[in-house]
Amino acid sequence: MFTIYDCPGRVDFGCGAVARIDQAVECFGSTHPLFVTDKGLASIGVPKKATDVLDEKGIKYSYFDDI
């Protein structure tokens, strides 16, 4: 199941949503997105799934995990 909430920004979640992060970047017209997470999630590799997709698609991004 895949769901999109639009309130007021767009939130995509569900099975396969991370694999489509490049489409979200394109949808917003971003040329250099900022990826924000925390050290806890980073330590178990959760954000890496998303940044791997961005890397594969050649999308440059900034990464911040100092929350």
Sine and cosine of phi, psi and omega as CSV:
sin_phi,cos_phi,sin_psi,cos_psi,sin_omega,cos_omega
0.00,0.00,0.65,-0.76,0.00,-1.00
-0.77,-0.64,0.74,-0.67,-0.05,-1.00
-0.77,-0.64,0.59,-0.81,0.09,-1.00
-0.85,-0.52,0.82,-0.58,0.13,-0.99
-0.96,-0.29,0.66,-0.75,0.03,-1.00
-0.83,-0.56,1.00,0.05,-0.14,-0.99
-0.46,-0.89,1.00,0.00,-0.40,0.92
-0.98,0.19,-0.30,0.95,0.10,-0.99
-1.00,-0.02,0.14,-0.99,-0.03,-1.00
-1.00,-0.01,0.70,-0.71,0.06,-1.00
-0.80,-0.60,0.89,-0.45,0.07,-1.00
-0.97,-0.25,0.74,-0.67,0.09,-1.00
-0.49,-0.87,0.24,-0.97,0.01,-1.00
0.87,-0.48,-0.03,-1.00,-0.03,-1.00
-0.84,0.54,0.84,-0.54,0.07,-1.00
1.00,0.10,0.03,1.00,-0.03,-1.00
-0.89,0.45,-0.64,0.77,-0.01,-1.00
-0.89,0.46,-0.59,0.81,-0.01,-1.00
-0.92,0.39,-0.27,0.96,0.00,-1.00
-0.96,-0.28,0.30,0.95,-0.05,-1.00
-0.87,0.48,-0.50,0.86,0.04,-1.00
-0.90,0.44,-0.56,0.83,0.03,-1.00
-0.93,0.37,-0.59,0.81,0.04,-1.00
-0.91,0.41,-0.66,0.75,0.03,-1.00
-0.87,0.49,-0.71,0.70,0.02,-1.00
-0.90,0.43,-0.64,0.77,-0.02,-1.00
-0.85,0.52,-0.63,0.77,0.00,-1.00
-0.99,0.12,-0.12,0.99,0.00,-1.00
0.95,0.31,0.37,0.93,-0.03,-1.00
-0.97,0.24,0.61,-0.79,0.07,-1.00
-0.95,-0.31,-0.26,0.97,0.01,-1.00
-0.39,-0.92,0.99,0.17,-0.07,-1.00
-0.93,0.37,0.39,-0.92,0.11,-0.99
-0.98,-0.22,0.86,-0.50,0.01,-1.00
-0.99,-0.15,0.89,-0.45,-0.06,-1.00
-0.90,-0.43,0.75,-0.66,0.03,-1.00
-0.52,-0.85,-0.16,-0.99,0.10,-1.00
-0.85,-0.52,0.23,-0.97,-0.08,-1.00
-0.91,0.42,-0.50,0.86,0.02,-1.00
-0.89,0.46,-0.77,0.64,0.03,-1.00
-0.92,0.40,-0.63,0.77,0.01,-1.00
-0.88,0.47,-0.61,0.80,-0.05,-1.00
-0.92,0.38,-0.38,0.93,0.03,-1.00
-0.96,-0.28,0.15,0.99,0.15,-0.99
0.99,0.12,0.15,0.99,-0.03,-1.00
-0.88,0.48,-0.77,0.64,-0.02,-1.00
-0.91,0.42,-0.42,0.91,-0.03,-1.00
-0.86,0.51,-0.55,0.84,0.04,-1.00
-0.85,0.52,-0.67,0.74,-0.01,-1.00
-0.96,0.27,-0.70,0.71,-0.03,-1.00
-0.93,0.37,-0.47,0.88,0.09,-1.00
-0.89,0.46,-0.64,0.77,0.03,-1.00
-0.90,0.44,-0.71,0.70,0.02,-1.00
-0.88,0.48,-0.66,0.75,0.03,-1.00
-0.89,0.46,-0.71,0.71,-0.01,-1.00
-0.88,0.48,-0.56,0.83,-0.03,-1.00
-1.00,0.04,-0.03,1.00,0.01,-1.00
0.95,0.30,0.43,0.90,0.01,-1.00
-1.00,-0.04,0.88,-0.47,0.05,-1.00
-0.98,0.21,0.61,-0.80,-0.03,-1.00
-0.51,-0.86,0.31,-0.95,0.16,-0.99
-0.97,-0.24,0.52,-0.85,-0.10,-0.99
-0.82,-0.57,0.78,-0.63,-0.01,-1.00
-0.73,-0.68,0.84,-0.54,0.02,-1.00
-0.76,-0.65,0.37,0.93,-0.06,-1.00
-1.00,-0.10,0.84,0.54,0.00,-1.00
-0.96,-0.28,0.00,0.00,0.00,0.00
